[in-house]
Amino acid sequence: MARIVMKFGGTSVADLDRIRNAAQRIRAEAEAGHEVAVVVSAMAGVTNSMVSLVSDAAVLADLREYDVVVSSGEQVTAGLLAIVLQDLGVSARSWLGWQIPIRCDDSHGSARIEDIAVEEMERRFGEGQVAVVAGFQGVDSQGRIATLGRGGSDTSAVALAAALAAERCDIYTDVDGVYTTDPRIVAKARKLDKITYEEMLEMASQGAKVLQTRSVEMAMKHHVRIQVRSSFEPGPGTLVVDEEEIVEQAVVSGIAYSRDEAKVTLLRVLDRPGVAAKIFGPLAEAAINVDMIVQNISAEAERTDLTFTVSKADLERAEAVLRSNQEELGFAELLADPNVVKVSVIGVGMRSHAGVAQQMFKALADRGINIQVISTSEIKVSVLIAEEYTELALRGLHTAYGLDAA
């Protein structure tokens, strides 16, 4: 007998038929003798509808009331799933965030979990009851509903698994695991049996949409084993685990990409101390996140060219902020390019192998793909290229690193 947490995303509970499908999987685990807690998202599209209603009601809504509205979808799903499980003969009860309680800080709309009281839930496990928990929500210090930010149900599930000391946290979604790259683009992409927390964190932050970044960070901190599984296909998925659980590390485990990139270049910036701080300070104050940064020597003395990336959604605001401060910042011209993509090669094996970056650069050069910006970390190399070369780059790199399925 094991204690497990099962999490079902919006597509997995999109309608009653899919909720019944999820219930069958839950019943199988319960009948196998496991203690089961289930975390659910809102039915697909519901949270977006709730957000739109709030936006229509007021331009700047009170975030405490925003949380009341947008958290309602998970409440509906939890109740419906508990009803379906009861109809299948499974003892089940729904739990909302305040009922457990899942205690959060007061940062409404993006609250962080501080503590989960699981004593009553554990007592009911002893009676054979399945707990169905509304994800994405908790309760603040004033007793009000607080939500965890978009994708927060993954975080709810991992946090609950940590609090319950569960053997693992199974994340059920519309894919059957984590792949070496996007199988919709690269037909020879392979499903990974295991991947490390660090690799999954890089994959998620660099564009892979399988798991939410914050949930992976929490899993790594608390050593919660995650399994990404399909809601619709049988069989095991991909385990996200500590590095020690993987006997021999591949040099490169996967290739991620993000189309949510836009490039900004400031030409002939004054080359003197404090200029970079003046440029990026106003962007930070406007809540615009800057990613890749490269500085070049300009043809003019005492001048430099500065290139960086922001999300496409922030590009227009970034341009406005920079142009409004152009005289103070002392740059001659601003160039913006939204037609770029970031491609990242990821693997913990990079720590002990040289030449990974050179292999990437050569593979792209052989295909006539120009690299615009480069950034690296201990287990990742990222490049910015023209968006039109995305598929060619992914397929070429996948082959170059020996990731193609046999």
PLY file of the C-alpha trace (Angstrom):
ply
format ascii 1.0
element vertex 406
property float x
property float y
property float z
element edge 405
property int vertex1
property int vertex2
end_header
0.00 0.00 0.00
1.26 3.47 -0.90
0.07 7.01 -0.41
-0.22 8.88 -3.72
-1.48 12.22 -4.97
-3.20 12.28 -8.37
-3.64 15.59 -10.18
-5.95 16.08 -13.16
-5.61 19.17 -15.35
-8.33 21.08 -17.17
-8.33 18.96 -20.34
-8.56 15.80 -18.19
-11.77 17.03 -16.53
-13.16 19.08 -19.43
-16.63 17.48 -19.27
-18.53 14.80 -17.36
-17.27 12.00 -19.61
-13.67 12.95 -18.85
-14.46 13.35 -15.16
-15.87 9.80 -15.23
-12.68 8.62 -16.97
-10.59 10.24 -14.21
-12.82 8.63 -11.59
-12.15 5.17 -13.06
-8.41 5.72 -12.70
-8.87 6.91 -9.12
-11.04 3.91 -8.27
-8.37 1.54 -9.62
-5.76 3.08 -7.31
-8.11 3.00 -4.31
-9.07 -0.64 -4.97
-5.37 -1.50 -5.13
-5.23 -0.48 -1.48
-3.55 2.92 -1.89
-4.36 6.01 0.14
-5.37 8.56 -2.49
-5.64 12.34 -2.55
-6.77 13.92 -5.83
-6.15 17.52 -6.89
-8.24 18.95 -9.71
-8.11 21.99 -11.97
-11.15 23.82 -13.31
-12.78 22.33 -16.39
-10.97 23.47 -19.56
-11.74 27.11 -20.42
-13.61 27.90 -17.20
-10.85 29.91 -15.50
-10.34 32.01 -18.64
-14.09 32.75 -18.66
-13.96 33.80 -15.01
-10.97 36.08 -15.63
-12.83 37.70 -18.54
-15.89 38.31 -16.36
-13.75 40.03 -13.75
-12.08 42.17 -16.42
-15.46 43.17 -17.80
-16.73 44.03 -14.32
-13.88 46.41 -13.48
-10.61 47.55 -15.02
-8.78 47.29 -11.67
-10.65 44.72 -9.61
-9.95 44.07 -5.93
-7.65 41.02 -6.04
-9.37 39.49 -3.01
-12.66 39.44 -4.93
-10.83 38.38 -8.11
-9.69 35.28 -6.20
-13.24 34.51 -5.06
-14.43 34.47 -8.67
-11.57 32.72 -10.47
-11.25 29.95 -7.85
-14.86 28.85 -8.39
-14.04 26.52 -11.30
-11.98 24.16 -9.15
-14.78 24.00 -6.58
-17.22 22.79 -9.26
-14.79 20.15 -10.55
-13.99 18.85 -7.06
-17.68 18.48 -6.20
-18.55 16.77 -9.49
-15.65 14.33 -9.21
-16.60 13.42 -5.64
-20.19 12.80 -6.78
-19.04 10.57 -9.66
-16.70 8.60 -7.36
-19.52 8.06 -4.87
-21.71 6.84 -7.73
-18.97 4.28 -8.55
-19.04 3.02 -4.98
-15.88 4.86 -3.86
-15.94 6.68 -0.52
-14.93 10.23 -1.44
-15.26 13.76 -0.13
-14.38 17.11 -1.72
-12.15 19.62 0.06
-11.75 23.32 -0.69
-8.58 25.17 0.21
-10.03 26.78 3.34
-11.45 23.48 4.60
-8.13 21.62 4.82
-6.79 24.36 5.31
-4.05 25.23 2.82
-2.59 28.34 4.46
-1.10 30.95 2.13
0.38 34.41 2.39
-1.69 37.48 1.52
-0.41 37.94 -2.06
-3.77 37.53 -3.75
-3.63 36.32 -7.35
-0.18 34.79 -6.84
-0.16 33.55 -3.24
2.52 31.21 -1.89
1.70 28.19 0.26
2.99 28.40 3.84
1.48 25.32 5.46
-1.02 22.50 4.85
-2.87 20.86 7.75
-3.36 17.23 6.69
-4.28 15.58 10.01
-8.00 15.21 9.27
-7.32 14.05 5.71
-4.92 11.39 7.02
-7.52 10.24 9.58
-10.02 9.75 6.80
-7.46 7.82 4.75
-7.62 5.31 7.59
-11.36 4.99 6.90
-10.71 4.33 3.21
-11.89 7.75 2.01
-10.50 9.43 -1.11
-9.83 13.16 -0.72
-10.75 15.31 -3.74
-9.03 18.68 -3.37
-9.74 21.87 -5.32
-6.40 22.98 -6.73
-5.13 26.53 -7.30
-6.47 27.87 -4.00
-5.79 28.30 -0.31
-6.73 30.66 2.50
-4.92 33.81 3.64
-4.24 35.05 7.17
-7.65 36.77 7.23
-9.51 33.61 6.26
-10.16 34.73 2.68
-9.68 32.62 -0.44
-6.30 33.19 -2.12
-5.24 31.77 -5.48
-1.76 30.59 -6.45
-1.43 32.06 -9.95
-2.09 30.45 -13.32
-1.08 26.81 -13.43
-1.25 26.74 -9.65
-3.01 23.38 -9.43
0.31 21.65 -10.18
1.77 23.53 -7.23
-1.19 22.52 -5.05
-0.62 18.87 -5.93
3.12 18.87 -5.23
2.67 20.81 -1.97
0.00 18.36 -0.82
2.23 15.40 -1.76
5.04 16.92 0.33
2.75 17.53 3.31
1.39 13.97 3.13
4.85 12.44 2.55
3.34 10.72 -0.50
5.32 8.14 -2.44
4.76 10.15 -5.61
2.60 12.79 -7.27
1.03 11.68 -10.57
0.22 14.59 -12.89
-2.40 13.48 -15.42
-2.52 15.52 -18.59
-3.14 15.22 -22.35
0.38 13.91 -23.05
1.82 10.59 -21.89
5.11 11.92 -20.54
8.04 14.24 -21.11
9.63 13.99 -24.55
13.10 14.81 -25.78
11.46 17.63 -27.74
8.04 18.57 -29.13
6.77 15.41 -30.92
4.42 17.52 -33.00
7.49 19.00 -34.72
10.03 16.19 -34.45
8.45 12.84 -35.30
11.45 10.96 -33.87
11.13 12.53 -30.42
11.32 9.94 -27.61
9.44 9.75 -24.33
11.85 9.83 -21.40
11.51 7.23 -18.65
13.14 9.58 -16.13
14.34 13.16 -16.04
15.98 15.12 -13.22
14.31 18.01 -11.41
16.96 20.40 -12.73
16.43 19.30 -16.33
12.65 19.49 -15.98
12.95 22.94 -14.44
15.03 24.13 -17.39
12.67 22.47 -19.88
9.66 24.14 -18.26
11.28 27.57 -18.01
12.56 27.40 -21.61
9.18 26.73 -23.17
8.09 23.12 -22.52
4.49 23.30 -21.25
4.25 19.90 -19.55
4.73 21.11 -15.96
4.50 24.50 -14.31
7.92 25.83 -13.26
6.92 26.64 -9.68
5.67 23.10 -9.07
8.98 21.62 -10.23
10.90 23.97 -7.92
8.77 22.83 -5.00
9.18 19.14 -5.92
12.95 19.56 -6.07
13.02 21.32 -2.69
10.92 18.66 -0.94
12.11 15.64 -2.97
8.62 14.83 -4.25
8.76 12.27 -7.07
6.50 13.43 -9.93
5.14 11.20 -12.65
3.72 12.84 -15.80
1.04 10.52 -17.18
-1.69 10.51 -19.82
-5.31 10.78 -18.72
-6.39 8.92 -21.83
-3.76 6.23 -22.48
-2.67 3.39 -20.19
0.92 2.79 -19.15
3.62 4.57 -17.17
4.71 8.12 -17.89
7.91 10.02 -17.15
9.30 10.21 -13.62
10.83 13.50 -12.46
13.34 12.56 -9.77
16.59 13.37 -7.99
19.72 13.06 -10.10
20.87 10.13 -7.94
17.95 7.99 -9.20
19.27 8.05 -12.77
22.18 5.63 -13.12
23.87 7.12 -16.19
23.10 10.61 -17.38
22.76 11.43 -21.05
24.83 14.45 -22.07
21.71 16.08 -23.54
18.26 15.00 -22.33
16.06 17.33 -24.31
15.60 20.34 -26.56
13.07 23.02 -25.65
11.92 26.07 -27.55
9.94 29.20 -26.85
8.13 31.32 -29.42
7.29 33.85 -26.71
10.43 35.89 -27.36
11.03 39.33 -28.83
14.41 40.93 -29.42
15.25 44.53 -28.55
18.49 46.18 -29.70
19.66 49.58 -28.52
22.25 51.04 -30.88
25.14 53.29 -29.84
24.45 53.32 -26.12
26.85 55.39 -24.01
29.55 53.02 -22.74
29.99 54.15 -19.15
29.29 52.75 -15.65
25.65 52.74 -14.58
24.07 52.84 -18.06
22.88 49.22 -17.95
21.24 49.86 -14.58
19.47 52.91 -16.02
18.19 50.85 -18.96
16.96 47.81 -17.06
15.73 49.71 -13.98
12.66 51.28 -15.69
11.86 47.94 -17.34
11.88 46.20 -13.95
9.67 48.94 -12.49
7.22 48.28 -15.32
7.25 44.54 -14.41
8.88 43.66 -17.74
11.09 40.59 -17.40
14.34 40.62 -19.39
15.84 37.30 -20.43
18.86 36.98 -22.72
21.33 39.90 -22.73
24.38 40.53 -24.93
26.56 43.64 -25.21
28.70 44.36 -28.27
31.45 46.85 -29.03
30.14 49.62 -31.26
32.06 51.07 -34.20
32.02 54.40 -32.38
34.33 55.10 -29.46
32.64 55.32 -26.06
29.52 53.67 -27.52
28.17 50.12 -27.31
25.24 48.14 -28.74
22.99 46.29 -26.29
20.64 43.44 -27.24
18.18 41.65 -24.95
14.91 39.72 -25.09
11.51 40.23 -23.49
8.26 38.32 -23.91
6.26 39.21 -27.01
3.39 40.36 -24.81
5.71 42.92 -23.18
7.42 44.19 -26.35
5.14 47.16 -26.98
5.38 48.31 -23.35
9.16 47.82 -23.34
9.51 50.00 -26.44
7.35 52.69 -24.87
9.36 52.68 -21.63
12.70 52.87 -23.42
11.68 55.55 -25.93
10.25 57.72 -23.16
13.67 57.59 -21.47
15.77 57.79 -24.64
17.42 61.11 -23.90
18.43 60.07 -20.39
19.58 56.61 -21.48
21.60 58.03 -24.34
20.98 55.48 -27.09
20.74 56.49 -30.74
18.24 53.99 -32.10
15.92 51.18 -30.96
15.30 48.11 -33.11
12.58 45.59 -32.22
12.12 42.13 -33.72
9.26 39.85 -32.57
10.01 37.20 -35.22
12.52 35.20 -33.19
12.52 31.95 -31.22
14.70 30.72 -28.36
16.01 27.16 -28.70
17.64 25.47 -25.69
19.70 22.31 -25.38
19.38 20.85 -21.84
21.13 18.08 -19.92
22.82 17.56 -16.56
25.47 15.54 -18.40
26.85 18.84 -19.70
28.59 19.32 -16.35
31.07 16.58 -17.17
31.27 16.83 -20.97
32.97 19.51 -23.06
31.97 20.58 -26.55
28.18 20.58 -26.16
27.85 24.23 -27.19
30.24 23.82 -30.14
28.18 20.85 -31.36
25.04 22.99 -31.21
26.65 25.87 -33.10
27.98 23.54 -35.79
24.63 21.80 -36.28
22.94 25.17 -36.79
25.70 26.47 -39.06
25.50 23.34 -41.24
21.85 24.21 -41.85
22.51 27.87 -42.60
20.88 29.11 -39.38
22.34 32.31 -37.94
22.64 32.68 -34.16
21.60 36.13 -32.92
22.08 35.79 -29.13
23.63 33.10 -26.90
23.17 32.42 -23.19
24.34 29.50 -21.06
23.99 27.92 -17.64
25.58 24.87 -16.07
23.14 22.46 -17.77
21.76 24.55 -20.65
22.78 26.36 -23.82
20.20 28.70 -25.38
20.33 30.52 -28.69
18.05 33.05 -30.34
17.33 32.44 -34.03
14.88 33.65 -36.67
11.45 32.13 -36.07
11.23 30.71 -39.60
14.02 28.23 -38.77
12.37 26.73 -35.67
11.45 23.34 -37.10
14.70 22.95 -39.03
16.73 23.78 -35.91
14.82 21.40 -33.64
15.09 18.47 -36.04
18.75 19.14 -36.76
19.73 19.43 -33.10
17.67 16.39 -32.13
19.61 14.32 -34.65
22.98 15.90 -33.82
22.73 14.89 -30.15
21.61 11.34 -30.91
18.12 11.79 -29.49
16.18 10.35 -32.45
14.07 7.28 -31.72
15.35 4.13 -33.40
0 1
1 2
2 3
3 4
4 5
5 6
6 7
7 8
8 9
9 10
10 11
11 12
12 13
13 14
14 15
15 16
16 17
17 18
18 19
19 20
20 21
21 22
22 23
23 24
24 25
25 26
26 27
27 28
28 29
29 30
30 31
31 32
32 33
33 34
34 35
35 36
36 37
37 38
38 39
39 40
40 41
41 42
42 43
43 44
44 45
45 46
46 47
47 48
48 49
49 50
50 51
51 52
52 53
53 54
54 55
55 56
56 57
57 58
58 59
59 60
60 61
61 62
62 63
63 64
64 65
65 66
66 67
67 68
68 69
69 70
70 71
71 72
72 73
73 74
74 75
75 76
76 77
77 78
78 79
79 80
80 81
81 82
82 83
83 84
84 85
85 86
86 87
87 88
88 89
89 90
90 91
91 92
92 93
93 94
94 95
95 96
96 97
97 98
98 99
99 100
100 101
101 102
102 103
103 104
104 105
105 106
106 107
107 108
108 109
109 110
110 111
111 112
112 113
113 114
114 115
115 116
116 117
117 118
118 119
119 120
120 121
121 122
122 123
123 124
124 125
125 126
126 127
127 128
128 129
129 130
130 131
131 132
132 133
133 134
134 135
135 136
136 137
137 138
138 139
139 140
140 141
141 142
142 143
143 144
144 145
145 146
146 147
147 148
148 149
149 150
150 151
151 152
152 153
153 154
154 155
155 156
156 157
157 158
158 159
159 160
160 161
161 162
162 163
163 164
164 165
165 166
166 167
167 168
168 169
169 170
170 171
171 172
172 173
173 174
174 175
175 176
176 177
177 178
178 179
179 180
180 181
181 182
182 183
183 184
184 185
185 186
186 187
187 188
188 189
189 190
190 191
191 192
192 193
193 194
194 195
195 196
196 197
197 198
198 199
199 200
200 201
201 202
202 203
203 204
204 205
205 206
206 207
207 208
208 209
209 210
210 211
211 212
212 213
213 214
214 215
215 216
216 217
217 218
218 219
219 220
220 221
221 222
222 223
223 224
224 225
225 226
226 227
227 228
228 229
229 230
230 231
231 232
232 233
233 234
234 235
235 236
236 237
237 238
238 239
239 240
240 241
241 242
242 243
243 244
244 245
245 246
246 247
247 248
248 249
249 250
250 251
251 252
252 253
253 254
254 255
255 256
256 257
257 258
258 259
259 260
260 261
261 262
262 263
263 264
264 265
265 266
266 267
267 268
268 269
269 270
270 271
271 272
272 273
273 274
274 275
275 276
276 277
277 278
278 279
279 280
280 281
281 282
282 283
283 284
284 285
285 286
286 287
287 288
288 289
289 290
290 291
291 292
292 293
293 294
294 295
295 296
296 297
297 298
298 299
299 300
300 301
301 302
302 303
303 304
304 305
305 306
306 307
307 308
308 309
309 310
310 311
311 312
312 313
313 314
314 315
315 316
316 317
317 318
318 319
319 320
320 321
321 322
322 323
323 324
324 325
325 326
326 327
327 328
328 329
329 330
330 331
331 332
332 333
333 334
334 335
335 336
336 337
337 338
338 339
339 340
340 341
341 342
342 343
343 344
344 345
345 346
346 347
347 348
348 349
349 350
350 351
351 352
352 353
353 354
354 355
355 356
356 357
357 358
358 359
359 360
360 361
361 362
362 363
363 364
364 365
365 366
366 367
367 368
368 369
369 370
370 371
371 372
372 373
373 374
374 375
375 376
376 377
377 378
378 379
379 380
380 381
381 382
382 383
383 384
384 385
385 386
386 387
387 388
388 389
389 390
390 391
391 392
392 393
393 394
394 395
395 396
396 397
397 398
398 399
399 400
400 401
401 402
402 403
403 404
404 405
